[in-house]
Amino acid sequence: MKAIKIGRNTTLEQQHRLQLVNAENRLQQAIELLRISDIEIKDKEQFSQGFTAYVKDYLQQHKVLKFLDHSTLVNWSQLQQLETDYKRFYVPMDLVDYDLYATTDQQIQAYKYALRLQAVMNEHPLKDQQTNVPLLNFVNGSYEVDTYAILTCK
């Protein structure tokens, strides 16, 4: 049996977008923390892979800073916390499939029925009365397939 796409998990997608905003904020805070110590981030992508590892490598390679006490140059605990938060919030959006699929015969049949029902209800002269219809939601003046109701079918 072939699964068919019936919708999109916009809630999860929005949640991941908000997490990415938080991750980006943590990344910028870390860069600003290091800018105060005159540590320049030349490769943001590499830095995002590991804040503390990047800074340790930077300090070891710097012709002057490598001779100084590294514990006084950087607030390591704050940098590590920012890195931990960044990794917790970062979700690569291109690796996640936000589509919802009908996978069982009952779900596929319910989806096809809901599409026909949607067409009928949207043509109905009394559609503006917002009648509750199984497998459909009334959104912005028209009926849409309730994909989550479809997915509850066994």
PyMOL commands that set and color helices and strands:
alter all, ss='L'
color gray80, all
select helices_A, chain A and resi 10-36+44-49+51-61+65-67+70-73+76-89+93-95+105-123+127-129+147-151
alter helices_A, ss='H'
color red, helices_A
select strands_A, chain A and resi 4-8+99-102+136-139+142-145
alter strands_A, ss='S'
color yellow, strands_A
deselect
rebuild
show_as cartoon
